Amino acid sequence: MCRARAHWTGSGATPAPGLTRITPTIRVSHGQLLNPRFSDFGRAAPAGAVSFSVKHTEGVNVEVRCQSPAEVGPAPGSGTRWPLDKGTVLRFSMSRASTEVNDNKVTVSFYAEGGQPINQAGVFLTGIGISLDVDADRDGVVEKNSPNKASWTWGPEGHGAILLVSCDKENPFTVASDCDDERVFSREDLLDMSRMVLRTEGPQRLPRGYEIILYIPVSEADKVGVFYVQNPFFGQRYMQVLGRRKLYHTVQYTGGAAELDFFVEGLRFPDDTFPGLVSIHVSLLETLSEGIPHAPIFTDTVMFRVAPWIMTPNTLAPVNVFVCSMKDNYLFIKEIKNLVNKAGCDLKVCFGYINRGDRWMQDEIEFGYTHAPHKSFPVVLDSPQDGGLERFPIKDLLGPDFGYVSREPLFEAITSLDSFGNLEVSPPVTVAGKEYPLGRILIGSSFPISAGRRMTRIVRDFLCAQQVQAPVELYSDWLAVGHVDEFVTFVPTSDKKRFRMLMASPAACYKLFREKQKEGQGEATMFKGKGTSDTKRVTINKVLSNNILMQQNQYVQRCIDWNRDVLKKELGLLEEDIIDLPALFKLDKQGKAVPYFPNMVTMIVLAKDLGIPKPFGPIMGGECCLERQTRCLLEPLGLRCRFLEDVCSYHGRLGEVRCGTNVQRRPFAFKWWHVTP
């Protein structure tokens, strides 16, 4: 626990007779000998000395090291003498903490030729145990002096402590999230934090000139906060002792065996300038004399990783479904409510005074969560694309155990691709032997060689920095809205694969229509009951004879096929893992694609219950052939299809069912720290 180095009088000096008391230099370790320090006898022994012997009290360990590396070992009994060669050193250490200052001693006797004693020198030692401890093995217990506490590794056999960003808000009367507040208002606030224990053991007071400080590097002051109880006998008020405005804290040494509990919170999620690792240090400082600054003589360190923000795929169970109440979507909300009731989750309606005329719930926010061994809670990511719902995530979602995070660009222009309909995540996949147990994030972008629209860099960098759901960029700029959810989604299945990827497919639609034409159904009419003022009669024959529409959809199919190849490669999928849903598009005046009829891929997935945009396809035998085809593809997988009419409320404004809704899901059971990025 403690070691000290004596400072011997120089060779050739005339020492005073008897024992020379040497002021000790305290050396503290945390339960084992670290970085041993030695006293060099070869240059600092009394003149004429050729050998020496050592005596010490029971709590001291002494090791003799001669110039030859082989001649190293514990000092023998007091009757044994060692040759005093140049380079001979002693190492003193202590096996237990002291109960009083200077309660242990080492005495060295020097001898001349013939064994005549010529002098003695001694050092008084005080042993102090210091150990800064965290939950390094991630089992919820702060173990004492873990050998892995100062490092962090990934994987099932990895180690290292974990921090949550306190991005929720326990106090309803504060404006900011907890991580932006230097005060703790309740014990619930402490439950979000990771416990860190400073264990000390030693005499009732530190020797004069010594102090213990806790500190963080300047570069990490905006990334971690540490709280400690103030006035423990009067309400246990916790104050921030380390953080943005305070880099160090002088520890109140209490004497004896003590444990001081600190609570640590993350202040920032990982991003492109912050890899997520933070360190906290404790040091014992020594001052040699008045007027001389303190110098560290021992330091112990712990390391944390800030828990990432994690997205939830369609394959996870739904908890809440959110939808905006508008003047024209009463019937849609009624249908959504029926679907939600069947799925066994809750419907949350955002009314006009909050949505301020904005119906695009999916575009405003993305639900995710953060997780540590001691706690998990949902966190909503706010899109930089702000509309009328700008205040919704802060006003209605941010609260106790519900966090909030956003990333706003300073200089980049915001486009439609910054809306979170352009943000999707796959189910867990394995790609060429590499596992992605939390899936992979999918974001839409421009074609790699073009200068089109992209999601703003600050959001892309944020998603990449989380490390556990490695993002894949797809090509979505060919669409007018430009969102990935317009051509790809995922549904859960109960077979070995556990999911299927659904893709919009003009080729599948043309194939279906040609089959129906051959069956004599070419005059079957589309858009019956669509509820719009468009009175033009559209039949299968007219669609198939429209060469311009066909050429446009051939272009769209090539764009989708390009993404299909990327997804197969990056998600490790085979053709049998993909289901093509019939879809048609048309190009607007800017050459961007918009749906020709409601796009069934842009559905809401609530476990086995699917809320699919009603496509208003050709009616045959009283049933839409597009709906029938979709049922034939999905219902054998155990899925239940419910077709929702969204034309007036969403499709006419270039959106669909998913665009007007949002789903909060249960988190993964898998522990993200078991990932190997």
N, C-alpha and C positions, 0 to 999 in steps of 0.2 A: 504493500500500500504506500509506503514512503521510502524514499532514499535520499541520502545527503552526501555532499562532497566536501571533504575537509580541505582547507587551504594551508599547505604546510610552509614552514619557514624555508627560505631558499638555501641551497647548498653553499656551505662556507660561512653561514651566519652563526652567530653565537647565541644559542637559545638560552632562555632562562632555565634554571634548574627546576626539576619537578614537572608536573603535568601542565601543558599549555592548553587552556580552554579556547576552542575555536568556535566562532559563531557559525551555526549550521546553515546550509542552504537547503531549504525544504524541497523535496521532490515527491510529487504525488502521482500515483498511478491508480488504476481502477481495478484492483484485484489481482494484478499480475505485473511482472517486471517488464517495463517498456523503455526503449531508448536508454539503456544504462549509461550512467556517467561514471567516470573514473578519476581518481587522484593519482597524478604522475609522481612516483617516488624517486625515480631515477634523477630527476632534476631538482627536487624540492626536499630532499632529506638533509638532516644536519651533517655538517662537515665531519668526516671520519667515520661515518656510519657505513657498515658493510652488510648488516642483516637487520631483520626486524621480526617482532612477534605481535600478535593481535589478540586483544580481549574484547568481548562485547556482551551486552545484556541479552536476555533470552529472546526478545522480540526482534533482534537484528540478524540479518544474514550478511555475511562478508565473503566476498570472492576475491581471490588473488589472481592477477594476470601478469605473467612475465612477458618479456620481449618475444620469446618464442611462443607461437600460438598454441603449441602442444602443452605448454606449462600453464594451464589454466585450471582452477578448481577451487572448491571451498577452502577457506582457511582452516587448518587443523587446530588442534587444541592449543591452549596458551603456552604450553611448553615447547611448541615447535617454532623454529626460526626459519625465515625465508631469506635467501640471498637478496641483497638490495642492488640489483642490476639497473642499468639505465633503461628506462621504459617500463619498469615494474609499476603496476597500478593496482589499486584496491577499488572494489565496488561495494558500497554499502546499500542495503535495501532493508525494508521492514516487512514483516509477514503479517502484521496486524496494526490497527490504528492505535494511537496513543490515548490514554485517559487523561494525561496532564501534559503540559508543555515541557519539553526537554526531559521526558521520563525514560529515555533510552540513551545509551552511550557506547562509543567505540574508543578504545585506548590502544595506541600503537607505541611499542617500546623499540628504541633503536640501540644497536650494539656495535661496538668497535671490534677490531681484530682481537681475537682471544676471548670474545664474549662479554667484554666489559660494558655494562649499560651506560649510555651517555645522555639519553634524554627520553622523554615521553611526550606524546601529543595526543589530544583527544578531541572528540566532537560529540556534542549532545544532539540527539535526533528527536524530532516530533513527527509522528506518522499521522497523516490525514488521508482518509479515503474519499475520493470524489468519483462519482459515476453518473453521467447523464444518460438516461435510458428512455427507450421508446419501444413500441410494439414492432420489433424488427422481423419477427417471424409471422406476423399478420394473423395471429390467433385471438386477438382482442385483449391480450394480457401484456402489460409492460414488464418484460423480464429484466432481471438485473444483469447488466454488463454483457449483453450479447456481443459476440465477436463480429456480428454482421451489421451493427447499428450505424456504422459510418459509411456504408456503401449501399447500392441499390441494384438489383438484378431482376430481369423478367423471367417468366416461366413458372411451371408448377413447383420446381425446386428452388425458385428464386427467393430473395429476401429483401427487406427494406421496408421502412414505415411509409404510411400513406396519409395524405392530408385531403380533406374536402375543402373546396372553396365555399365559404359561408355566404352564398349568393341568394339565400332566402331572406325572409324578414320576419323575425319573431315578434317585434313590437309594431302594432298597427299604426302607432302615432309618429313613427319616423318616416322620412321620405326615402331614404336610401336603403340598399340591401345591407345585411349585417356586416359584410366584408368592407363596407365603406364607413362603418361606424366604429369608433375606438372604445365604445362602451358596451358592457354586457348587461342586459336588462333582466334576464331570467336564467335559471339553470337549464332551461330548454336550449338556450343559445349555446351553452357549453357542450351539450350532447352532440352538436355538429362537429365539434373540435376533436383533435387527437390529443390524448393525454401524454405528457412528457414528464418524467420524474427525475429530479436531481437528488441523488442519494449522497449524503455526507456522513462521515464518522470520524470522531476525533475528540480532542479535549474540549472543555467548555468554552474556550475562546481561542481564536487564532493568535499565533505569536504576533507581536507588534511588527508592523510593516508589511503585513500580508492581507490580501482581500481576494474574494472570488467574484468574478463577473460573468454574466451571460451575455452573448452578443451575436449579431448577424452581420454578414458582409454588406457593404453599402449597396452593391449591385442587387441584393435580394430584399432590400427594405420595402419595396412596393409589392412583394410577392408573398410575404408571410407575416403573420401577426401572432404574438405570444401574450397570453393573459395570466395574471397571478392574483391571488386573493389579497385584498387590502382590508385591514381591520377584521381578522377572521372571527373575532368574538362579537362583532357588531353587524350582523346581517350578511357577512361573507360577500362583500362587494368586490367584483373582479375588475381589475384595471389592465389596460394594455401596457406591457413593460417593454416590448420590442415591436417595431413596426415601421411605418413610413416616417415617423418623426422621432423615433428613438432607436438608436443602433445598439445600445448596451444597457445592462441593468446590473446594479451592484446587489449581489445576493446577501441576504441577511443570514449570516452563519449562526446556527442555534446551538451547536455543541452536541456531544453524544452522537447517537445514531439517529439520523433524521431523514425524512423523505419530504421534499417540497414538490407539490403538484403544480405543474404549469399546463396550460391548455393552448393548443396551437391550431391556427386556421390558415387556410390558403386564401390569398387575396386576389389571385388571377389564375385563370385557366392557362394551360400551355398555349403558346402561339409561336410565330416565326422567330421572335426574339427571346423566347423563354422556353427551354426544353422541358420544364416541369420539375426540375430537381432544386431543392433548397437545403442548406446546411445551417445548423445552429451549433454554437460552440460555447463551452464553459472553460474558463482559464483561472488558474491560481496566479496572482500577480505578487511580485516581490519588489520591495524597494530596499536598496543596499544602505542608503543613508538619507538623511533629510535633505531635500532639495534635488534628489536624483529621481527621475521618473520611474514609475513602475515598469517592470519587465515580466513577461509571462515565463513561468518556469514549468508549467504543465498545462496541457489543453486536452480536453475530451470533446468529441464531435459526434453528432447524430445527423442522419440524412433522411429527408422525406421526398416522396414524389407526390405532386399534386394530382389528384384523381382527374381523369379526363371527362369531357362531356361525351355521352354515348347516345347514338340514335337507336330507335327501335323499329324493326321491320314489321311488315304486315303479318308475319307468322306468329307474332306475340299476341297474347290475349288483350282485347280492348278493355279499358277502364271507363273512360269518358269520351263522348262524342260532342264536339262543339259545332254550332251552326249559328249564323246570324239571322235575326228576324228582320225581314224586309216587307215592304208593302205588297210585293207580288209573289212571295214564296210561302204563303200560309199552307197551301196544299202540299208543297214539297216538305215542309217541316213535319206535317202530319204523317207523310209517308216515312220520313226518316225516323220519327218517333216509334212507329210500328216496327221498323227494322231493328232499331236499338233495343226495344223491349224483347224481341225474339233472341237477340244476341246476348242478353243478360247484362248489359252495361247501362250507363246513365247518359242522358242527353242534357247538355248544358247550352241554353239559348242565350246568345249575346244580343241584347235589345238595342234599339236605335240610338238611345242616348249615349251608348258606348261605341257602337260600330260607326255612327255618323255617316250612314249611307254606304259603307263598304261591306260587300258581301263575301269577299274572297278570303275566307278564314285560312285556307291552306297556304296562301301566298304570304301571309303576315308572319306566321310562326312555325317552328318545328319543335315538337316535343322530344325530349330525351331525358336523361337522368345522369346522376353522378353517384359513385359507390365507393365506400371504404369498408374495411372489416367491421367497423363499429356501427355503420349507418349507411342508408341509401335514401335519396329523395329525388323527385322529378325536377328537371330544370328545363325551362323553355328558352330556346334560342330565337331572338327577335330579328327578323329580316331587316336589312337596311332599306328595303323598298317600303316606305311608309305610306299608308293611305289613311282612311278614316279610322282604321283599327289600331292606329299607332299607340294609343294609350291602353288598349285592352290588356296586353300581357302584364303591364305594371299594375293597373287598377284592379283587374279581376283574378290574375293568377299568382303574382308575387305575394308570398305570405309565409306563415310558419311551415317549414318543411316543403316549400315549393319555390325553387330558385329561378333566377332570371339572368340571362347573359345576352349581350349584343356585341356586334362588331360593325362600326360605322367607318366608311372610307373618308379620308380627308380631302383627297383630290380627284379620285376616279369618278367618272360619271356612272350613275346608277341606271341600270336597264331592267327590262322585264326578266332577264335571266337571274337577277338578284332576288326574285321572289322564290319562295320555298316550295312551290310546285315544281321547281327545278332542282329539288333536293330529295333524293330517294336513298334507301339503303337496302341491300340484298339480305336475304336470310344467311345463316352460316354456310360457308362453302369451303371446299378444299380444292386448291389449284396446284397441279403438278406436285403433289405431296405436301404443299404448304397449307396449313389450316388457317382459316379466318373465322374463328368461332363466334365472332360478333358481326359477321357479314362485312360487306364493303360498301362504302358510300358511293353513290352515283350522282354526278352533277353534269348538267348540260353546258355545252360550250360551242364555240365556232369550230369550223373545220380547221385542222392543224395548220394548213397552209394559207388560210384566209385571215383577213383582219376584221372579222365580224364581232358580234356581241359575246362577252364572256361574263361569268360571275365575277364580281369584284375580288381583287387579289386578297384583301384582308380577310374575307370570309373563306376563300379557298385555303389560305395559309392556316387559318384557325382550324379548319377541318383536318388538314394534314397533320398538324401539330399534336392532335389527340393520340395519334399513333396506332390505335387499336382497331380502326375500321378503314384501312388504307383506301383513299378515294380513287375512283376511276372517272376520267373525263370522257363524256360522250359527245356526239355531234347533234345538237338540238337547234342550232341557229337557223336551220331550214324551215322551222315552224314560225308562224307569225308571233305567237306568244313565246315560243322557244323553251318549253318545259319538258323535262324527261318523262314526266308522268303522262304525257300525251301519247307516248308510244310504247311504254314498258311499265309493268307492275308485277307483283308477286302474290301468289295465293298459297295458303297452307294446304298440305295433303297429309294423309295418314300412312302413306307407304314409306319405303326406305329412304327415298329422296327427301321427303318432308315438305317439299314445295314444288311449284311449277312457276316458270316465268311466262307471263302473257305478253304478247307483242301485237300491236296494231298491224294489220296486213291487208293492203289493197289487193295483193295477189290472191289471198284467200277469198276476198269478197268477189272479185271477178270470176274466180273458179266456181263459187256457189251460184252466182247469177247465171253463168253459162249453163250450169247443170239444170237450173230451173227453166231456163229458156228451152232447152232440149226436151224438157218434160211438158212443154206447152204452156208454161206459166209466164211467158214473156210480157204479157199485158198486166201482170200483177202490179198494183199501184203502191208507191211509197208515200210516206208522210201523211197518211190518213189520220185524222184526229190530232194532227200536230199542234193545232191551235194558233197558227200564224195566218197572216193576211195573204200569204203567197198561194194563189189559186192554180198555178200551173200543175198539170197532171204529170207526174214523173213515174215512168214504168221501167221495168227491167230492160225492155227493148231499147228505150231511149238512153238509158245509162250505157248500155253496151255499144250503141251506135255513136256515142259522143266521142269522137277521136281526140279532141282537145283534152277532155277529162281523162281519157285513157293515157295520153302522153304525160299529163301532169302526175298521174298516179304511178306511172312507170318511174318517174323521177323520184317521187316520194318513197317508192319501194326500194330503190337503190340506196337512198339515205338510211332507211331503216335496216337494210341488209348490212350496210357498213357498220352500224351499231350492233347488229346481231353478231357479227364476227368478233367485234371487240368484247362483247359480253361473254360469248362462249369462251374466249381465251382468258379473260380476266376473272371470270367466275367459275371456270372449269366445268362448263356445261356441255351436254350433248344435245343433239337434235330432239331426242325424246323428252328432254327436260323443258322444252319450249312448246307453248300452245299459241297458234296464230288465230287471233280473233278478227273476223271480217271488219274492215274499215275502208272508208274512202275519204279522200281529201281533194281540195281544189286550191289553186294558187290565187292570192289576192293581187292587187295592182303592183305591189312591191316584190312579187315573185315568192312570197312566203306562203306556207301551207296552212290551211284552216280546215276543220272537219266538214265534210260534205253532209253527213248526218251525225247525230250525237255519238261521240266516240266511246265505245263500250270499255276500252282499256282504262279510261280515266274513272275508275270505280272506287267505291269505298269498301274496304275489306274488314269485316268484323268476325274474326274466327272463321267459321264455316258459312257465315251469312254474307252474301255479296250484294251491295247496293249498286246496280249497274245502270248507267244512263239508258233510257228507253230509246232504241235506235229509229223507231218508226220506219222499219223496212217494209218490203213488199208483203202484202197480206195474202196468205194462201190457206184456204180451209179455216178461216177465222183466226189464224195465228201468224205472227210476223216470222218470216223465214230466218231473219237474222237472230231473233231471240231463240228460235228452235235450235239453230245451229250452235249457238252459245251454250244452251242447256246440254246439248248432246256432248259438247267438249268438256264441260266442267262438272256436271252433276255426277257422272261416274266416279269422280274423285272424292265424292262425299260432300260437295259444296252445294249450297242452296242459293239459287239465283232469284233475285227480286229486281224487277226493272222499274226504275223511278223516272217519272216525267220531269225533266229539267229544262225543257226548251225555252219557255218564257223567262224562267228565273236565271238561267246560267248559260245554256248553249248559245242563245242569241247574242250573248256578250263574250263569246269565245271561251267559255268555261264549261265544266261539267260537274257531276256530283262530287268528285273528290275536291275540286277547286273550291267549292262552297262549304266544305266540311273539314274537320281536323280531328284526329284520334290520338288521345293519350293512351299509351299501352303499358302493360306491366314490364318491368325490367327483365333482362336476362338473368337466369339463375347462375350462369357462368361468371366466374370472377375474372375481371379484365386483366388483373395482374398475372394471370396464368398464360396470357398471350405471349408469343415471341414475335415481336414486330419484324 
